[in-house]
Amino acid sequence: MRRRAAVVCLSLVLSLAGCGAGARGDQTFTARNEDGEKMTCHQEYPTGSHIGRTVCRTDEQIAEERLKSREFVNRPPVKLPVRRESAPPTGP
């Protein structure tokens, strides 16, 4: 009985682990554009979608995007002005 419960639990864990694993491995490949430049291509999946699209970029474009992302993350925080409520009117 104990062995059967262990087998059932193990099969349940393995089946759930299989559900979480997707076929979206790092599928990167290289190609050349019309100018003969080397491009790195991979699948991008928009948030909330299972339908991917192939995106190809040159090494310079990848480096530029990486730099812009770092600058965006490291930018100083924006301080918004504090809005103060006016005092209610007094008198009759």
C-alpha positions as a Markdown table, in Angstrom:
| # | Residue | x | y | z |
|---|---|---|---|---|
| 1 | Met | 0.0 | 0.0 | 0.0 |
| 2 | Arg | 2.8 | 2.4 | 0.9 |
| 3 | Arg | 4.7 | 1.6 | -2.2 |
| 4 | Arg | 1.6 | 2.2 | -4.4 |
| 5 | Ala | 1.1 | 5.6 | -2.7 |
| 6 | Ala | 4.7 | 6.5 | -3.4 |
| 7 | Val | 4.4 | 5.5 | -7.1 |
| 8 | Val | 1.2 | 7.6 | -7.4 |
| 9 | Cys | 2.8 | 10.6 | -5.8 |
| 10 | Leu | 6.0 | 10.3 | -8.0 |
| 11 | Ser | 4.0 | 10.0 | -11.2 |
| 12 | Leu | 1.9 | 13.0 | -10.2 |
| 13 | Val | 5.0 | 15.1 | -9.5 |
| 14 | Leu | 6.6 | 14.0 | -12.8 |
| 15 | Ser | 3.4 | 14.8 | -14.8 |
| 16 | Leu | 3.1 | 18.2 | -13.3 |
| 17 | Ala | 6.7 | 18.9 | -13.9 |
| 18 | Gly | 6.2 | 18.0 | -17.6 |
| 19 | Cys | 3.3 | 20.5 | -17.8 |
| 20 | Gly | 5.6 | 23.3 | -16.7 |
| 21 | Ala | 8.4 | 22.6 | -19.1 |
| 22 | Gly | 7.8 | 24.3 | -22.4 |
| 23 | Ala | 9.4 | 23.7 | -25.8 |
| 24 | Arg | 10.6 | 27.3 | -25.8 |
| 25 | Gly | 14.3 | 26.6 | -25.3 |
| 26 | Asp | 16.9 | 29.1 | -26.3 |
| 27 | Gln | 16.5 | 28.7 | -30.1 |
| 28 | Thr | 18.9 | 31.2 | -31.5 |
| 29 | Phe | 20.4 | 31.1 | -35.0 |
| 30 | Thr | 22.4 | 33.3 | -37.2 |
| 31 | Ala | 21.5 | 34.7 | -40.6 |
| 32 | Arg | 22.6 | 37.3 | -43.1 |
| 33 | Asn | 20.6 | 40.4 | -44.2 |
| 34 | Glu | 20.6 | 41.9 | -47.7 |
| 35 | Asp | 23.8 | 43.8 | -47.0 |
| 36 | Gly | 25.6 | 40.6 | -45.9 |
| 37 | Glu | 25.7 | 41.6 | -42.2 |
| 38 | Lys | 25.5 | 38.8 | -39.7 |
| 39 | Met | 22.2 | 38.8 | -37.7 |
| 40 | Thr | 21.2 | 36.9 | -34.6 |
| 41 | Cys | 17.7 | 35.6 | -34.7 |
| 42 | His | 15.4 | 34.2 | -32.0 |
| 43 | Gln | 11.8 | 33.8 | -31.1 |
| 44 | Glu | 10.1 | 36.5 | -29.1 |
| 45 | Tyr | 6.7 | 35.8 | -27.4 |
| 46 | Pro | 4.6 | 38.9 | -26.6 |
| 47 | Thr | 3.3 | 39.0 | -23.1 |
| 48 | Gly | 0.1 | 36.9 | -22.8 |
| 49 | Ser | 0.7 | 35.1 | -26.1 |
| 50 | His | 1.8 | 31.7 | -27.0 |
| 51 | Ile | 2.4 | 32.7 | -30.6 |
| 52 | Gly | 6.0 | 33.8 | -31.2 |
| 53 | Arg | 7.6 | 35.7 | -33.9 |
| 54 | Thr | 11.1 | 35.5 | -35.3 |
| 55 | Val | 13.1 | 38.7 | -34.6 |
| 56 | Cys | 16.6 | 39.2 | -36.2 |
| 57 | Arg | 19.0 | 41.9 | -35.1 |
| 58 | Thr | 22.6 | 42.8 | -35.8 |
| 59 | Asp | 25.2 | 42.7 | -33.1 |
| 60 | Glu | 25.3 | 46.5 | -33.0 |
| 61 | Gln | 21.5 | 46.6 | -32.5 |
| 62 | Ile | 21.7 | 44.1 | -29.7 |
| 63 | Ala | 24.5 | 46.1 | -28.0 |
| 64 | Glu | 22.5 | 49.4 | -28.4 |
| 65 | Glu | 19.3 | 47.8 | -26.9 |
| 66 | Arg | 21.3 | 46.4 | -24.0 |
| 67 | Leu | 22.9 | 49.8 | -23.3 |
| 68 | Lys | 19.5 | 51.6 | -23.5 |
| 69 | Ser | 18.0 | 49.0 | -21.1 |
| 70 | Arg | 20.8 | 49.6 | -18.6 |
| 71 | Glu | 20.4 | 53.4 | -18.9 |
| 72 | Phe | 16.7 | 53.0 | -18.3 |
| 73 | Val | 17.1 | 50.9 | -15.2 |
| 74 | Asn | 19.9 | 53.0 | -13.7 |
| 75 | Arg | 18.2 | 56.4 | -14.4 |
| 76 | Pro | 17.5 | 58.6 | -11.3 |
| 77 | Pro | 14.0 | 58.3 | -10.0 |
| 78 | Val | 11.5 | 61.0 | -10.9 |
| 79 | Lys | 10.3 | 63.0 | -7.9 |
| 80 | Leu | 6.7 | 64.2 | -8.4 |
| 81 | Pro | 5.6 | 67.4 | -6.8 |
| 82 | Val | 3.5 | 66.9 | -3.6 |
| 83 | Arg | 0.0 | 68.1 | -4.1 |
| 84 | Arg | -1.5 | 69.8 | -1.1 |
| 85 | Glu | -5.2 | 70.1 | -0.5 |
| 86 | Ser | -6.4 | 73.6 | 0.2 |
| 87 | Ala | -7.9 | 74.4 | 3.5 |
| 88 | Pro | -11.7 | 74.4 | 3.6 |
| 89 | Pro | -13.3 | 77.9 | 3.6 |
| 90 | Thr | -14.1 | 79.3 | 7.0 |
| 91 | Gly | -16.9 | 81.6 | 8.0 |
| 92 | Pro | -20.6 | 81.8 | 7.4 |
